[in-house]
Amino acid sequence: MTQTPTLLFVALSVLPLASSLFFPELLLSTSLLNPNPTFTPQPSLPSLTLSSSYATFTPAQTTFASAWRILDNTFTDRTFNGQDWFATRQKYLKTVNDDNLSQTLTLLTSSLNDKYTTYLPPSKYNSLISSATGSVTGIGVTLSTPEPEIVKILQVQPGSPAENVGLKKSMILKRVDGYEVKDADVCGGYLRGEKGTKVGVTVSEDGRERDFIIVRDTFKPVTVTAESSNGIRVLKIKSFAGTTKDEVLKGLNNMESGKILIDLRGNPGGLLPGGIDVAGLFLKEGDVIVSQVDKTNIKRTEKTLFDGEYSDPRKYPLEIIGDGNTASAAEVFTAAIVENGRGRLTTVGGKHTFGKGVVQTVRPLEGGGGIKVTVAKYLTPEGNDINKEGILGEGFKEECGEESVLCLETVKAWKMKVEE
Ligand SMILES: *[C@@H]1O[C@H](CO)[C@@H](O)[C@H](O)[C@H]1NC(C)=O
């Protein structure tokens, strides 16, 4: 692992094994695109009952206090999961030290009982920021731990060092620089490193082991693959990043047919603005894409400002395929298309998409690392809160394999739609 799907990856490590193949990824807000590296603590703390003033905090206490303050300022549940939030601060502030800072921050975030609000250690924080901003350094694989002690390659980034040496999806990683690897998260840590450095990787495929020496490099993560199939332009969007809209445009411009099929199976989300921008390509001026509702119940509605390049439904009929792992920004996109009557959703393997209706932002901590925190919920154009419900497909397929066009409910249904 390393890079991009760090978005994906960051989350994998905190999931139970059964669901580790995907993650309902963050809908990060735009603040991530301008991370503030020179974070300075605000002096506006509620009055301390500890005798120590901010200036006399140890570095661990300073980091802890900055994490507490971020949560205090932004977390959506203002009861903080029913606890005496200030007492929680004082309790941990007294005992936190360099050795157990990360455990303490994890205890602090988990006390809020929101699985999307978590502490990000420096390595995860840094790779999250770099992947969200469109350039990553590493070898270019996403990993998962599909069963105990097995580290499997979930995805190989096109154009990455991993792809260039021949690493492939579904290979099992056995060793990195001679260390046995049994956990995707730990393995990701071994694979990360500076551009130009080398890493030795042993993989097993069909029971045979092979060794690779890979030079880490900087590359742009690819989030979209485009191909023409049966006269339909098929786009697979793996996640939404700042660069996704341009990739979609490039993919569409290179193809002939008017019919467009967007495959969002397994797309865990990514950056909220990425989903909004891509939806705008297919919608008319003034269409509502999404509304965010923050902790003070203030609602902010995003509308398209002009007709998108592919907004004409007669010229460009649009279908979406999703599944139970289509989440977050991918659901924002889907709801915007479906509820504006612009296209139809077919779900595969179940009747709904995942159902992640909350938005996170990532903030840097003084002293390194960051906090990912749920700051808002969102509503679809029709005002629906899809959290834990997902979006209901109009069409449904039990199973259809990799080939996207085979997932359309029937090709006949598609044709009828086009001829309407
Ligand atoms: C951190 O260490 C201190 C001192 O040993 C201890 O009192 C405290 O409980 C520890 N905190 C955690 C979260 O382990």
The ligand as an SDF file (V2000), in Angstrom:
LIG
                    3D

 14 14  0  0  0  0  0  0  0  0999 V2000
   -0.3300    6.7890   29.9930 C   0  0  0  0  0  0  0  0  0  0  0  0
    0.6740    6.6380   30.9720 O   0  0  0  0  0  0  0  0  0  0  0  0
    0.3050    7.1260   32.2560 C   0  0  0  0  0  0  0  0  0  0  0  0
    1.5320    7.0440   33.1590 C   0  0  0  0  0  0  0  0  0  0  0  0
    2.0890    5.7800   33.1010 O   0  0  0  0  0  0  0  0  0  0  0  0
   -0.8700    6.3060   32.7750 C   0  0  0  0  0  0  0  0  0  0  0  0
   -1.3000    6.8170   34.0410 O   0  0  0  0  0  0  0  0  0  0  0  0
   -2.0270    6.4150   31.7890 C   0  0  0  0  0  0  0  0  0  0  0  0
   -3.1210    5.6070   32.1930 O   0  0  0  0  0  0  0  0  0  0  0  0
   -1.5560    6.0010   30.4080 C   0  0  0  0  0  0  0  0  0  0  0  0
   -2.6590    6.2330   29.4570 N   0  0  0  0  0  0  0  0  0  0  0  0
   -3.0340    5.3070   28.5940 C   0  0  0  0  0  0  0  0  0  0  0  0
   -4.1490    5.6660   27.6720 C   0  0  0  0  0  0  0  0  0  0  0  0
   -2.5260    4.2130   28.4890 O   0  0  0  0  0  0  0  0  0  0  0  0
  1  2  1  0
  1 10  1  0
  2  3  1  0
  3  4  1  0
  3  6  1  0
  4  5  1  0
  6  7  1  0
  6  8  1  0
  8  9  1  0
  8 10  1  0
 10 11  1  0
 11 12  1  0
 12 13  1  0
 12 14  2  0
M  END
$$$$
